[in-house]
Amino acid sequence: MSPVSIGISDRAHDAFDNLAKQECRERNLLAVVQQAHSLWDEDGRLRCGWAELMGETGVKTLELLEREGVLSTGGFVGIDRDAARVERLRVEHPLRSWIAGDLLDSLRSPELENVGVINFDAYDMVGTASLMMTVRLLKTITRRSVERFGAAVIFVNADLDAVRRRGLACSHALRTHAEQLARTLVDDGDRRRRLAATDLLPEGAEASVDDPAFLGQVGGVEIYRGKPGGHRMANLRVILR
Ligand SMILES: C[S@@+](CC[C@H](N)C(=O)[O-])C[C@H]1O[C@@H](n2cnc3c(N)ncnc32)[C@H](O)[C@@H]1O
């Protein structure tokens, strides 16, 4: 977790094992089903791999994907910097692929070669430069998937209310975040691939985003609260073609 979380965000505490987070995982899968058709084979399995930042609870995504029968063998890659956690998961789920270390140091590893869906829920604050830098690096994966499978999906899950705790407007930060994501993920001059920031965050969403009680979907963004009284998170679902 980044040092800015101290005193500003509650995301260091485990807010990931609850109904809201589980529904968010389910809607992630639904977005891939409904919006990235070319990633699926005719038997209803993903042709590409799914990469997940694990933490303590990423296994809930794995269990969901296994329950729904959408993974091919080796089609899930779990990543975490905590080597002991990864070794435990490797023993528990030997058919899956595991990376112990920083995702950004492993972009060219063979485990990630087939990945077309990335759940990047590191819980950075919305709109930080370091998050955008990370997303820029993840283009190694998304670009390859678009070329190979005709699409790529990236979920960027970030802490929205950490912005408010700093005395800044959530809507302004989220708008900047959406604009930067759209700009970062689509290569300049690539006319085939269009992604408008307003596809992610529609115009007029400001009042909802700034309302501390608002939870729900605005465009390609799901705003949810991981636990009662906890921070609202903004999960941007980006579909690239
Ligand atoms: C919020 S948790 C993941 C939650 C999980 N996906 C779920 O559905 O419950 C994020 C985890 O990813 C790890 N992490 C964050 N950035 C990472 C990176 N660049 N490479 C590897 N692990 C990272 C964090 O240390 C943490 O354990």
The ligand as a Tripos MOL2 file, in Angstrom:
@<TRIPOS>MOLECULE
LIG
   27    29     1     0     0
SMALL
NO_CHARGES

@<TRIPOS>ATOM
      1 C1         -6.8210   -5.1700   -2.6850 C.3       1 LIG1
      2 S1         -5.8410   -6.5900   -2.7420 S.3       1 LIG1
      3 C2         -6.5900   -7.5620   -3.9880 C.3       1 LIG1
      4 C3         -7.9930   -7.9550   -3.6970 C.3       1 LIG1
      5 C4         -8.5180   -9.0960   -4.5320 C.3       1 LIG1
      6 N1         -8.2990   -8.9300   -5.9520 N.3       1 LIG1
      7 C5         -9.9740   -9.3470   -4.2450 C.2       1 LIG1
      8 O1        -10.8060   -9.4890   -5.1680 O.co2     1 LIG1
      9 O2        -10.3060   -9.4410   -3.0680 O.co2     1 LIG1
     10 C6         -4.3990   -6.0160   -3.5530 C.3       1 LIG1
     11 C7         -3.1810   -6.8870   -3.3290 C.3       1 LIG1
     12 O3         -2.2760   -6.6810   -4.4200 O.3       1 LIG1
     13 C8         -0.9780   -6.4310   -3.9390 C.3       1 LIG1
     14 N2         -0.3460   -5.5250   -4.9260 N.ar      1 LIG1
     15 C9         -0.5820   -4.2280   -5.1290 C.ar      1 LIG1
     16 N3          0.1320   -3.7660   -6.1700 N.ar      1 LIG1
     17 C10         0.8430   -4.8300   -6.6500 C.ar      1 LIG1
     18 C11         1.7740   -4.9890   -7.7090 C.ar      1 LIG1
     19 N4          2.1260   -3.9770   -8.5080 N.pl3     1 LIG1
     20 N5          2.2980   -6.2180   -7.9100 N.ar      1 LIG1
     21 C12         1.9600   -7.2630   -7.1200 C.ar      1 LIG1
     22 N6          1.0770   -7.1740   -6.0820 N.ar      1 LIG1
     23 C13         0.5410   -5.9640   -5.8470 C.ar      1 LIG1
     24 C14        -1.1840   -5.7810   -2.5900 C.3       1 LIG1
     25 O4         -0.0350   -5.9370   -1.7980 O.3       1 LIG1
     26 C15        -2.3970   -6.5700   -2.0730 C.3       1 LIG1
     27 O5         -1.9760   -7.7700   -1.4610 O.3       1 LIG1
@<TRIPOS>BOND
     1     1     2 1
     2     2     3 1
     3     2    10 1
     4     3     4 1
     5     4     5 1
     6     5     6 1
     7     5     7 1
     8     7     8 2
     9     7     9 1
    10    10    11 1
    11    11    12 1
    12    11    26 1
    13    12    13 1
    14    13    14 1
    15    13    24 1
    16    14    15 ar
    17    14    23 ar
    18    15    16 ar
    19    16    17 ar
    20    17    18 ar
    21    17    23 ar
    22    18    19 1
    23    18    20 ar
    24    20    21 ar
    25    21    22 ar
    26    22    23 ar
    27    24    25 1
    28    24    26 1
    29    26    27 1
@<TRIPOS>SUBSTRUCTURE
     1 LIG1         1 GROUP 0 **** ****
